[in-house]
Every structure is written in structure tokens, then in C-alpha cells.
Amino acid sequence: SSFKLGVALVGLGHTIEGIEALKQAVKSNPNHLKAHFNLGAVYYDVRDFRRSIESYEKSNLLTPDDDQTIYGIAASQYALGLYDAARVNARKALKINPDNQNASILLAMLDSRN
């Protein structure tokens, strides 16, 4: 499937091709949760934070209240300097899962900015 191919390509360092395969998976199935989530992660890794947020938000529409997805949104917002929005989402991720260490670290970084 396009999804498995995309994940494999990204894993092998073929990021551009992997993104294209993941986009094809989403095109074939707009409700493909893992494809949206993985696109969010890959876009984050290549520092395309706006696309990362878009992909994570599509994933969040399919499974609201997933702390990893909401953390992904928050991390991308932080990278873009959208600190208030990042703080809201980091707190939301922690409310859902108090053990989310990444969200906890991000919130501490945000709080230290004050």
C-alpha cells in the first residue's frame, strides 16, 4: 500500500518520495488516520511546520483527543513561534495523558519564556 511504502521510504531516508507516497495514501483514503499522523511527523522533521499542523489537525479530526497528535500540533506551533496556541495544546495533551513527557517538557519550555 502507499502508506507502507511511504513509511518505508521515510525510514530509509527517502523523505521526498515518502511524503509523496503518504500523500497518495491520503488521496486514496482521506480518512487514513496513520497516513495523516505520519505526514505530520515527517513534515515536522523537514521543518515544514505549517504542513505539519495541517496534517496533525486532519489526524485530530479523525481521532479527537489523542495526546500524541495534539502534542504534534503544539510542537509545530512552538516551532512557528505560536506560543499561546502551543501552550493551549500542550496543556490539552497533558490533560488527556498526564504521562506525556514530550508535552510536559514543551510546557516547561513555554512557561520558562515568561
C-alpha positions as CSV (number, residue, x, y, z in Angstrom):
1,S,0.0,0.0,0.0
2,S,1.0,3.6,-0.4
3,F,1.1,4.1,3.3
4,K,3.5,1.2,4.0
5,L,5.7,2.3,1.1
6,G,5.7,5.9,2.4
7,V,6.7,4.8,5.9
8,A,9.4,2.5,4.5
9,L,10.8,5.2,2.2
10,V,11.0,7.8,5.0
11,G,12.7,5.1,7.2
12,L,15.3,4.6,4.5
13,G,15.9,8.4,4.3
14,H,14.0,8.9,1.1
15,T,11.9,11.7,2.6
16,I,10.5,13.4,-0.5
17,E,9.4,10.1,-2.0
18,G,8.0,9.0,1.3
19,I,6.0,12.2,1.6
20,E,4.6,11.6,-1.9
21,A,3.6,8.0,-1.1
22,L,1.9,9.2,2.2
23,K,0.1,11.9,0.3
24,Q,-1.1,9.2,-2.2
25,A,-2.4,7.1,0.7
26,V,-4.4,10.1,2.0
27,K,-5.7,10.8,-1.5
28,S,-6.8,7.2,-1.8
29,N,-8.4,7.2,1.6
30,P,-9.0,10.7,3.1
31,N,-9.8,9.0,6.5
32,H,-6.4,7.2,6.7
33,L,-5.5,8.2,10.3
34,K,-2.0,6.9,10.3
35,A,-1.1,8.5,7.0
36,H,-2.2,11.9,8.2
37,F,-0.3,11.4,11.5
38,N,2.8,10.2,9.8
39,L,2.7,13.1,7.3
40,G,2.5,15.5,10.3
41,A,5.6,13.9,11.8
42,V,7.6,13.9,8.5
43,Y,6.7,17.5,7.8
44,Y,7.8,18.4,11.3
45,D,11.1,16.6,10.7
46,V,11.7,18.5,7.5
47,R,10.8,21.8,9.3
48,D,7.6,22.3,7.2
49,F,5.7,23.3,10.3
50,R,2.6,24.7,8.7
51,R,2.0,21.5,6.7
52,S,2.8,19.5,9.9
53,I,0.0,21.3,11.7
54,E,-2.4,20.7,8.8
55,S,-1.7,17.0,8.7
56,Y,-1.9,16.6,12.5
57,E,-5.2,18.6,12.6
58,K,-6.6,16.2,10.0
59,S,-5.5,13.3,12.1
60,N,-7.1,15.0,15.2
61,L,-10.4,15.3,13.3
62,L,-10.3,11.5,12.8
63,T,-9.4,10.7,16.4
64,P,-10.1,13.7,18.7
65,D,-8.3,13.7,22.0
66,D,-5.2,11.7,21.0
67,D,-2.4,13.2,23.1
68,Q,0.3,12.4,20.7
69,T,-1.5,14.2,17.8
70,I,-2.2,17.2,20.0
71,Y,1.4,17.3,21.1
72,G,2.5,17.2,17.5
73,I,0.3,20.3,16.8
74,A,1.7,22.0,19.9
75,A,5.3,21.3,18.9
76,S,4.8,22.6,15.4
77,Q,3.1,25.7,16.8
78,Y,6.0,26.3,19.1
79,A,8.4,26.0,16.2
80,L,6.5,28.7,14.4
81,G,6.5,31.0,17.4
82,L,2.8,30.5,18.1
83,Y,3.5,30.2,21.8
84,D,0.0,30.8,23.1
85,A,-1.6,28.2,20.9
86,A,1.3,25.8,21.7
87,R,0.7,26.3,25.4
88,V,-3.1,25.5,25.0
89,N,-2.4,22.3,23.1
90,A,0.5,21.2,25.3
91,R,-1.9,21.5,28.3
92,K,-4.6,19.7,26.4
93,A,-2.3,16.8,25.6
94,L,-1.3,16.6,29.3
95,K,-4.9,16.7,30.4
96,I,-5.6,13.7,28.2
97,N,-2.4,11.9,29.2
98,P,-0.5,13.3,32.2
99,D,2.4,10.9,31.4
100,N,3.1,12.5,28.0
101,Q,6.7,13.6,28.7
102,N,7.1,15.5,25.5
103,A,4.1,17.7,26.2
104,S,5.4,18.2,29.8
105,I,8.8,19.3,28.5
106,L,7.3,21.6,25.9
107,L,5.0,23.2,28.5
108,A,8.0,23.8,30.8
109,M,9.9,25.4,27.9
110,L,6.9,27.6,27.2
111,D,6.5,28.5,30.9
112,S,10.2,29.5,31.1
113,R,9.6,32.0,28.3
114,N,7.6,34.2,30.7
